[in-house]
Amino acid sequence: MAQFMLLLHENPASFAGVTPEQMEQVIGEYVAWRVALEKQGRFVGAEKLRDEGGRHLTGTGEAFRVVDGPFAEAAEVIGGYFTVEAKDYDEAVGIAKDCPHLKYGGRIELRQVEPTGAE
């Protein structure tokens, strides 16, 4: 089976008015979805990325630059990812379409992982 990454794009302001209780419910939906994937043998891994935006690196040598992110003009950031196993893109889409991320206005970028032999 191939592996596919579901890159979870979101607007950083989407959950600004959400109460802690509501956020706990949202997290519960993601956990339930992940558990269902585990039971199907499809789950490979997942992580939520911190909201602070990380660092953006560009250039090399003298032109190397590190900038705090996300940029103020950014409408969305990658908030996390899931990696799943599927036989092809169609099956991966079928898995991704039930991800709670879509329910909350997020966007999922689906990419097949290309093995590098570095395992």
One Martini backbone bead per residue (centre of mass of N, CA, C, O) as a GRO file, in nm:
protein
  119
    1MET     BB    1   0.099   0.034   0.017
    2ALA     BB    2   0.041   0.356   0.018
    3GLN     BB    3   0.130   0.686   0.111
    4PHE     BB    4  -0.054   0.962   0.267
    5MET     BB    5  -0.084   1.310   0.294
    6LEU     BB    6  -0.260   1.524   0.520
    7LEU     BB    7  -0.278   1.860   0.475
    8LEU     BB    8  -0.377   2.103   0.718
    9HIS     BB    9  -0.557   2.369   0.629
   10GLU     BB   10  -0.584   2.701   0.792
   11ASN     BB   11  -0.736   2.947   0.969
   12PRO     BB   12  -0.618   3.100   1.249
   13ALA     BB   13  -0.918   3.240   1.320
   14SER     BB   14  -1.142   3.011   1.334
   15PHE     BB   15  -1.101   2.957   1.676
   16ALA     BB   16  -1.125   3.226   1.848
   17GLY     BB   17  -1.443   3.178   1.974
   18VAL     BB   18  -1.370   2.920   2.122
   19THR     BB   19  -1.428   2.717   2.360
   20PRO     BB   20  -1.293   2.477   2.550
   21GLU     BB   21  -1.532   2.281   2.513
   22GLN     BB   22  -1.544   2.295   2.204
   23MET     BB   23  -1.251   2.205   2.155
   24GLU     BB   24  -1.282   1.928   2.284
   25GLN     BB   25  -1.486   1.828   2.073
   26VAL     BB   26  -1.311   1.858   1.824
   27ILE     BB   27  -1.082   1.673   1.917
   28GLY     BB   28  -1.264   1.423   1.947
   29GLU     BB   29  -1.317   1.392   1.642
   30TYR     BB   30  -1.025   1.339   1.557
   31VAL     BB   31  -0.979   1.093   1.738
   32ALA     BB   32  -1.207   0.916   1.623
   33TRP     BB   33  -1.098   0.911   1.336
   34ARG     BB   34  -0.823   0.785   1.404
   35VAL     BB   35  -0.930   0.525   1.535
   36ALA     BB   36  -1.071   0.423   1.281
   37LEU     BB   37  -0.808   0.399   1.116
   38GLU     BB   38  -0.670   0.197   1.300
   39LYS     BB   39  -0.885  -0.033   1.269
   40GLN     BB   40  -0.823  -0.036   0.942
   41GLY     BB   41  -0.504   0.005   0.895
   42ARG     BB   42  -0.439   0.329   0.791
   43PHE     BB   43  -0.265   0.434   1.014
   44VAL     BB   44   0.054   0.611   1.064
   45GLY     BB   45   0.019   0.936   1.129
   46ALA     BB   46   0.037   1.235   1.358
   47GLU     BB   47   0.021   1.605   1.379
   48LYS     BB   48   0.026   1.895   1.558
   49LEU     BB   49   0.077   2.222   1.504
   50ARG     BB   50   0.182   2.498   1.609
   51ASP     BB   51   0.043   2.827   1.607
   52GLU     BB   52   0.313   3.019   1.573
   53GLY     BB   53   0.451   2.926   1.266
   54GLY     BB   54   0.748   2.930   1.295
   55ARG     BB   55   0.983   2.896   1.024
   56HIS     BB   56   1.132   3.067   0.742
   57LEU     BB   57   1.336   2.939   0.480
   58THR     BB   58   1.600   3.097   0.282
   59GLY     BB   59   1.844   3.026   0.099
   60THR     BB   60   2.208   3.076   0.081
   61GLY     BB   61   2.450   3.158   0.259
   62GLU     BB   62   2.436   3.496   0.243
   63ALA     BB   63   2.107   3.457   0.171
   64PHE     BB   64   2.028   3.358   0.432
   65ARG     BB   65   1.691   3.315   0.583
   66VAL     BB   66   1.497   3.402   0.882
   67VAL     BB   67   1.141   3.377   0.946
   68ASP     BB   68   0.874   3.446   1.096
   69GLY     BB   69   0.568   3.275   1.145
   70PRO     BB   70   0.325   3.385   1.001
   71PHE     BB   71   0.223   3.590   0.785
   72ALA     BB   72   0.003   3.845   0.800
   73GLU     BB   73  -0.116   3.774   0.497
   74ALA     BB   74  -0.199   3.504   0.583
   75ALA     BB   75  -0.485   3.291   0.544
   76GLU     BB   76  -0.298   3.028   0.587
   77VAL     BB   77  -0.214   2.717   0.748
   78ILE     BB   78  -0.038   2.448   0.874
   79GLY     BB   79  -0.178   2.250   1.145
   80GLY     BB   80  -0.129   1.957   1.012
   81TYR     BB   81  -0.118   1.584   1.008
   82PHE     BB   82  -0.172   1.294   0.806
   83THR     BB   83  -0.099   0.941   0.774
   84VAL     BB   84  -0.186   0.711   0.514
   85GLU     BB   85  -0.324   0.413   0.382
   86ALA     BB   86  -0.333   0.338   0.022
   87LYS     BB   87  -0.367   0.233  -0.309
   88ASP     BB   88  -0.481   0.530  -0.388
   89TYR     BB   89  -0.621   0.829  -0.444
   90ASP     BB   90  -0.915   0.741  -0.424
   91GLU     BB   91  -0.888   0.611  -0.145
   92ALA     BB   92  -0.772   0.863  -0.002
   93VAL     BB   93  -1.018   1.040  -0.048
   94GLY     BB   94  -1.217   0.858   0.107
   95ILE     BB   95  -1.072   0.911   0.376
   96ALA     BB   96  -1.056   1.234   0.382
   97LYS     BB   97  -1.367   1.316   0.361
   98ASP     BB   98  -1.406   1.245   0.692
   99CYS     BB   99  -1.255   1.471   0.795
  100PRO     BB  100  -1.311   1.722   1.027
  101HIS     BB  101  -1.166   1.959   0.885
  102LEU     BB  102  -1.390   2.020   0.674
  103LYS     BB  103  -1.619   2.099   0.873
  104TYR     BB  104  -1.419   2.361   0.972
  105GLY     BB  105  -1.302   2.495   0.686
  106GLY     BB  106  -1.090   2.331   0.582
  107ARG     BB  107  -0.797   2.216   0.405
  108ILE     BB  108  -0.687   1.944   0.190
  109GLU     BB  109  -0.372   1.814   0.119
  110LEU     BB  110  -0.297   1.558  -0.112
  111ARG     BB  111  -0.007   1.335  -0.070
  112GLN     BB  112   0.224   1.135  -0.198
  113VAL     BB  113   0.458   0.921  -0.083
  114GLU     BB  114   0.808   0.902  -0.144
  115PRO     BB  115   1.028   0.680  -0.124
  116THR     BB  116   1.389   0.690  -0.016
  117GLY     BB  117   1.532   0.449   0.162
  118ALA     BB  118   1.571   0.578   0.477
  119GLU     BB  119   1.447   0.364   0.683
   0.00000   0.00000   0.00000
